[in-house]
C-alpha cells in the first residue's frame, strides 16, 4: 500500500518534499495545501490538487501523514498542534531552546486525537541530534562539538534584509578551521561563539545608501552578529544572483572522549549539502514513513528522532536490511 502524503506549505521545503516523494516508490502525493491562491500556484506533480489551507480538514480520511513545511518562528508553533488534531504529522521545528515547550504542546494534542506527530526533524535538529546521542552513549566520558557551515543561514540573511537601505543579502556561517582541527586532534577546548564560527555577509544596497551605517548595524546586531567576527562585502545585485543564488549548508558533529582503559577516541559525522531545504525535505520524508508505521501499530503522541527505530525509516524489509546493511 502506498503511504499517502500531504504537503502543508509550498516554499523551498515543500518543493523539496515533493521531489523526495518521487524517489520513494512506497509513497504518493495526495495534495499540496497553501495559504496563497491555489489557482496561482503551480506544482511539479501532474494531477495532484493544490488546495487552500482553510479546506485541509476535507482530506482527513485521505492522507496518512501530513508533512509541515512552514517556518519555526511563527508557523509551526500554531500549525503543528492544529494539524495534529486531524492528521499524523512531521515538522522541522528548529528553535532548539524551545523544543521542550513545542513537544509538550503537540504531545497533549496528539494524545487526545490519537495521532502521531514527529517534531524537530531535519539535519540539525535531526540527524546531528542522533549522532550526538550515539556518540555520547558510546563515549560517556567526553565532550561534544558541533560546527555549522560553510553554508547560507536563511535567518541571518533575512535579518540583514530588514535593515533600511538593503535590497538583498546572503550570510554564510563559516567554521573556524583552527577550532575544528583542535577538536579533531583530540583536544578538549572551551570555545566562545566567536571562537567557533565567523560570518561572511554579501549585501546589495540601494543607490546612495550609507554603507558605513549598514555595516555597523550588521556587525552590532544582537543575537545575530555581535558575538562573531563578521565581514561585510557590498556587491551588485547581478553578482549576488550569479554567485550566491544557491542555499548550500552542512557541518560536522565531533565527540572526543576516553574509553575505560584510558585510550582517546574521536567520533565524527559530517554533512556537505548543495541544498539545505532539499536535504531537510528528504529527511522529513524518511521520517514520515516511520510515523506511518507507528500509527499503523496504534501508537500515538509526540515523538522526536530519538524515539524512532532506525529500520522504520527504510523502505526495505527487515530481512533485506539484515542481509545488505547490517
Phi, psi and omega in degrees: 000135179283136176282122186271118186250138168248149177243123180252102185106132187229058169264212180302319182291316179298319177296324177294320177297317178302315179293322181293323179302324181293341179271356185241100188293347178268012181232154174217145179271124182268315183196156173245132182249136185219151173273352178276181175289113183303328182291342181265358184255121179253123179254177188257010179243109182300145173072002175268128184286147169255124191237143177292144183302330180296340184256017187297327184293341177299341185256016187299335181260003186244358183235129178277319179218130174261126177262117185269127188240027177274181181273156183282336186292308185233336185282298190296324178301335178263313188291319185298309176299319182296316183283335178291343173292339188245322189231159157291140188223160169226133173229171183242035181307121189236018173276093189307317186291339183252009179300316180302318179293319179296317179301313183298317181295317182287322182298320179300318179290316183295322178296322181289320185273347182077021182257165173252130175228122177258122183252164172056051183252132181165218178254333167201103004289155180137251183298320177295323179300315179300319182288328172297319180294309180303313184293320181289331177289322181283322180242076183296335175261094184182193185214139179267145173223132176237127176241136180249140175105182005287130181193165180282125171267112183292323179293318179290323177298317179295323179298321177293319182297340181277354178284137180301131179095353180268130179271314180199163182196154169228138178238127179255131171270128187233121176294145175281118188301319180297325179292316179298315182295324179297319179290317180297334179279004177085013177280170180235061185288155171256123186247145161270170176302321181294329181290330190267325187220149167246166180233126180249123184244131176244116195233133173254129182240162176294154178299129179084001180294151180280097184294324180297317178296316181297316179299318179294319179297322178294308188292337182256007183292117181298146175072349180244306188233341188299332184265012184230155168285116189238133177245132181247124177247124176267123184227172179278163177297325179296317178296320180297314180294324183285317191254347188222037182273342181278175178231063179285159173194192181149197180159191185212139172249126181232136170235126173254141182191175180243141169272177189300333180276001178093002179282147182267144181218152176231125174250131183224136175229129184226154176227139172230111193244126173291327181221110178303305183294326181291320177292315177304319179299319180294325175294317179302317182293319178298318180285338173297324176299317179296319178300317178300315182294320177297317180298320179296336178271001179087010179285148172217168179113173177276142181228161169236178180300336180292339186266000189256123173298133183306322182297336182290344180280337190266146174284347184275155181286160176304323179296316179294320180296317180295324183285320193253339187238342183283000000 
